[in-house]
Amino acid sequence: MRLRNIPGAKDAILESPYVVQEPETCRGKWESRFMKKNPLHIEVGMGKGRFLMDMARLHPEINYLGIEMYDSVLLRALQKRDELKEAGEELKNLLFMRMDARELPQVFEKGEVEKIYLNFSDPWPKARHAKRRLTSREFLSRYEKILAQTGTVEFKTDNRALFEFSLEEVREQSWELLESTFDLHKDEKMMEGNVMTEYEEKFSSMGNPICKLICRQKQK
């Protein structure tokens, strides 16, 4: 899908207090960017940011960082943050940054991240683009370089083909598959504490089953 370029988006991102500029300078010292020293959870490909805003509201004891590579999409998240601030709600445990997820190891040190969320990621359906999928072995290798030893990756999608690919990549990369389901909303255990994204609400309302997996690096 071609994303529309929004005039002024780049300037708004550069000027926003919610966006971390030059994130590579924070490597190894991310806790200093937040008000409190808390575990760090990140969402790769956060879209308009609603999921992380809801998570930050529910879990003030966790610091959240949303990663998005498209200016026009990140701008929507910033506009939502501004609306919340005007309504008197300041989420001090949530920041954003604009970057390509392939650069994650240049931005985080090993062990800095406790959890990675991947929600309704681009399926990149063509076989030649498989390594661009955020659950590919190439990306799992990147996650290994930043996650804590017991850190986890949580992935949700309505795309069954992408989900099956992801399950295979987890096995091939020798990661531990902790939990998985092909129909999240009918899995009472995995639905406990579930926070829905905008896509999740849309697709589930259409009758599409939501798939979810939780995995981590093989424990030493």
N, C-alpha and C positions, 0 to 999 in steps of 0.2 A: 504494500500500500504506500503510495506516494504521500509524504507528509507536506502539508502546506507551510510555506515559509511565512512567518508572521513578522511584519516590520517591527523593529524595536525589541524583539525577543532577546537578542544577544546583549544589548545594553541593559535590559532589565535583569538578566542573569548576572551580569558583571556587578551590578549595583546592589543586588539583593543581600541582606544580612543572613539569609537562610542558606546561601550557597557557598560552599568552601571553594575558594580560588586556589590554584596551584596545589592540589591535594597531595602531590608527591612530597611536599615539604612537611606534611603531617605524619609521614611514615614513621612508625615506632612511638608516636606520641599523640595518638588520636584522643586519648582521654583528656588531654589539655584543651581540646576544642569544645568540650561540653561543660556544663555547669557542675555536674557531679561525676565521680568516678564510678561508672557502671559497666556491666558487660555490653559489648558492642554487637548489634545485629544489623545486617545490611540487606537491602533488597536490590537485586540487579535487574534493571529494566522495570523501574517503578511506575511507569506511565504517569497518570495524573496525581499519583501519590495518596489516594484515599486510604488504601490498605495500611500504609505506614502511619498516616495520621491517626487512624483508629487504633492501631497497635500502641502508638506513643501515648495516647490518651488512656488506654487500659493498663499500660505497664510503665509507670513513671520510673521504675527501678531499672529500666533498660534504656540504653542510648541507641537510637536508630539513625541510620544513614541511608538515604535513597539515592540510587545511581541511575541516571538517565542520559542517553547520548544525543537525544534530539531536542534542540532548542525549543521548538514549538510545543512539545509535550511538557517539558520542564516548566515552561512559562505557565501552563495551566495549573501545575502544582503550586507555583508561587502565588498565583492569583487566589487559590483556595486558602493558602496560609494567610494571606492578607485579609481575606474575609473573616477568618477565625480570629485574627488579632483585633479587627474592628468590633467583633462580637464579644471581646474580652477574654478570649482563650489564647494563651501563649504556650505552645508546646516546646519547652526548653530542652527536651531530650530528643529533638529531631532536627537533622540537617540534611541538605541535598548536595549533590555535586554532579557536574556534567562531565562525563568521560566515557571512553570505550572500555568495556569490561575486559578486553584483552590486556589492559594495562594494570589490572588489579595487583599483581605482585610488585609493581613499582610504587604502589600507594599504601600497601599494608605490609607489615612485617609478619613473619610466622607467629601464629598464636594471638594476633590482635583481634580476630573476629571469632565470635562464639557461634553465630548462626547466619546462614545465607538463605534468603527467600527468593525463589524463582516462581513468579506467578504468570501463567498464560503467556509464556515466552513465544517469540516468533518461531514457527515450526521449520522455517527454511526447508520446504518440502523436496527440493531437488537434491539428489544424492551427492552431487558435487559440492553442495554447500553444507554437508553434514557437520563439518568441524566448526561451523558458525553457531550451531545449536548450543544453547547455554548448558545443556546436560551432556554434551559430547565429552569424550575422554580428554580432549584438549582442554576444555574448560574445567573438568574435574581435576586435572593436573594443576591448573592455576589455583583452584580453591585449596588444594593441599598445601600450597605455599603460604596461605594466609590464615587458615583455620586453626583454632586451638585443637589439641590432640583429640578431644572428645567433641569437637564442634560438629554441627550437622548442617545438611542442606535439605530444605523442604521445597518440593516442587509440585505445583498444581497446574493442570491443563484439562481441556475438554477434547484434546486431539489424541485419540487412542494410538494412532501410528507413532506419534512423537513420544507418547508415554512408553510404548513397547520398546522403542529405540532406546529410551532413557534407562529402562530396566536392564537392557543388555549392556549398555555402556557402564553402568554401575558394576555389573558382574565382571566385565572385561578389565576394568580398572582395579579390581580386587577391593572394592569398597564394601562395607557392610550395609545391607538393606535392612533397616530397622523395622519399617512398616510400609505397607503399600495397599492400595485399594483401587479398583476400577470404578467404584461408585461411592464416592466420599459421603454424600448426603444420606446414604443408607447404612453407613458404617458408624454405629453409635460411639465406639471408642475413639475413632479418628476425628469425629465431628466435635468432640469435647473441646471447648475453647476456640473453635474455628471462627476466624474473622473473614468474611467474604470480601472479595474484590468486586469492582464494578462488572468485570467480565464474568465472574463467577455467578453473580446475580442474574445477568443477562442470559448466559448459556443454560443455567439450571432451570430458569423460568421457561425456556424453550424445550425442556425435557432432555437436554444433553447431560449424560452422566459426567461427573467431574472426577478425574483421576488424581491421586496424590501419592507421593512417596516421600519417605524420610530416610536419609542415608548418611553415613559418616565414613571417614577413613578407617581402614583396618587398624585395630588397636595393636600397639606394639607390646 
